[in-house]
Amino acid sequence: MHFGLGIDAGGTYTDAVLIRGSDGAIVDSKKAFTTYPDLQEGIRNVLDSLDPELLKNVNLVSVSTTLSTNSLLEGTGTNVGLIIVGEKPAQTEFPTEYMMCVEGGHDPRGDEACELDICSVEDFIEQTRTKVSAYAVSGYFGVRNPEHELKVKEFIMQKTGMPVVCGYELSQELGAYERAVTAVLNAQLIPITYQFVNSVIADIKERGIEARLLMLKCDGSVYNIEDALERPIETIFSGPAASLLGASYLSKMETCAVIDIGGTSTDVSMLYNGVPEISSSGAVVGGWKTRVRAMKMETSATGGDSHIWIMDEKVHVGPRRVIPLCVASRTYPDILNKLKRNKVISRGLMDENFQPTKFFVRTGYEALDLEDSEKEVLDLMGPDPVSAVELSSVLNRDVPTKVLDSLVQKRLIQGIGFTPTDALHVLGVYTKWDVDAAETGAMNLARYVTRGKYDLCTLVRELVAKNMATDLMSYILPHHPSGMIGDLLSHEYPAKFKVELPVVLLGGPSQAYGSELRSLIEADVVVPEFADVGNAVGALAGKGVKRIEILIMPASIENPDEDFLVFSPVGRERFLRYADAVEFATRTGKELVLEYEVRCGILEQDTKISVSKKTTSPDNWSHPPLETKVTVVGVGNPMMILKD
């Protein structure tokens, strides 16, 4: 008998489930803390807690993670150097401060528009090689001819040995700006994804498990886990994708809305007749529009571990993730004493870092290229948590909050603070950890908003539930102003939203928010069994779906009956006859689809392939089409391997 192992690594917990291949039943499930900087420790801990006899018969492992999504939401990715080849996009903002534009690029036909200025590339990498961890390259019309992107990539790798990501590798769609952004975000995620993927591979091999290793992508499909090292951007939202698939699997509903309450974020998505709704314009993450094909979703930086902080007598939720006080006190017993004797902070000094419940602890990541001010503060931190007030006392001046922000962004320190999870502990609806630490933290914060601790925690619970309801209704009503949605959720008017399809809640504290959500909207809110490990279930429920789009167009409008260009993921080809171009596109598409499915462990006979052709021509046109798009889609189920 064979079993599938699903693993989901979130910002707080790493979850694992075992599913029996014969009937799809969940036979074991466990949770463990995600560990930093050594992710393998957390993976080892959760797998150690599973039934070892069942693990011996695992022949399929599939994983999902929110680590990459969280990194982009929190702004903790690594620094990247961006090189744009050819015409610079009209938009001027990019997710990196290290950027340059060099001469080069191609025209819409894929012909060289300008000679590549490799000397400027060399100057740029000499200026930035000590400041970045990877490079991104995006060329003008690089999807029509990636020659210049590839030349720059090869040159940088020879000079620096650093990872380099090309825009054409990630998307075959036009949109120079979006491709450049996608390439930068992808490069930012390489170190994080590399560590996670290799941690999974190492642990599985150490256990002697002979299994196919897959990873869930953000569109709900899977790919070979080693491919994630080359295209980690496709793992953004793999956690939310897993939640959608897991919710459907657990609730046995093929049409539903899903709210996944994670540690760092809350994600809303929908499933119609078993198919995730896909964004037609590409995923948006951290405010950046990408060319990544992903599920349509609404994501907010509100989760169980979102930092609750006070400023100007107002309660703020997130966006940064911190370790909850109730959890931290188990690892750092002195936290409770620190909370009890914490000094009063001047209201004028309070910001996200200067809080009566906020502490920092070193993560163990290696410190490189620090500013003097950053090194000074980091050197004051030992193995125990310390507050900004304590640091300021040692320095004899207020520690700059921007220094603390920078150290968090560089993943050198981790915040500890009051969270929605602590609020639930105070209210007694979720009491897995240290209630005393949560209550003491609540009392410390409550005095700054002139509330009692229970009133404060009730407010936090209501704010989180309202954020969930707002995200859900913003997803369902994308063209309605947020103000209108907020008004109807405020209880100030005799009206209420009614949602016609079931709403499935996932996540550890999901049961605690069911009643709150029902008070805000009229809906069938469902919390299924195993909701706390729904993402790990969803990691196994993903299908092997590969979509290849290949474009055919005449090389010259003056001679539309001969000489055709074919633009595909393997490059640009040229054919004299239109029929030969179509035959090549179809054959190439099928080959790429089957190659992908084989890497997922899916046999050719178990892969369903469909081919469609869409043409564009003016009226009364008697020649081959001006544009032909050949689309080849392959679908296979990796869990078929469990039935062997």
Secondary structure, 3 states (H helix, E strand, C coil): CCEEEEEEECCCEEEEEEEECCCCCEEEEEEEECCCCCHHHHHHHHHHCCCHHHHCCEEEEEEEECHHHHHHHHCCCCCEEEEEECCCCCCCCCCCCEEEEECCCECCCCCECCCCCHHHHHHHHHHHCCCCCEEEEEECCCCCCCHHHHHHHHHHHHHHCCCEEEHHHCCCCCCHHHHHHHHHHHHHHHHHHHHHHHHHHHHHHHCCCCCEEEEECCCCEEEEHHHHHCCHHHHCCHHHHHHHHHHHHHHCCCCEEEEEECCCCEEEEEEECCEECECCCCCEECCEECCCCCECCEEECCCCCEEEEEECCEEEEEEEECEEHHHHHHHCCHHHHHHHCCCCCCCCCCCCCCCCCCEEEECCCCCCCCCHHHHHHHHCCCCCCECHHHHHHHHCCCCCHHHHHHHHHCCCEEEEECCHHHHHHHHCCCCCCCHHHHHHHHHHHHCCCCCCHHHHHHHHHHHHHHHHHHHHHHHHCCCCCHHHHHHHCCCCCCCCEECCCCEEEECCCHHHHHHHHHHHEECCEECCCCHHHHHHHHHHHCEEEEEEEEEEEECCCCCCCCCEEEEECCEEEEECCHHHHHHHHHHHHHHHHHHHHHHCCCCHHHCEEEEEEEEECCCCCCCCCCEEEEEEEEEECHHHHHHC
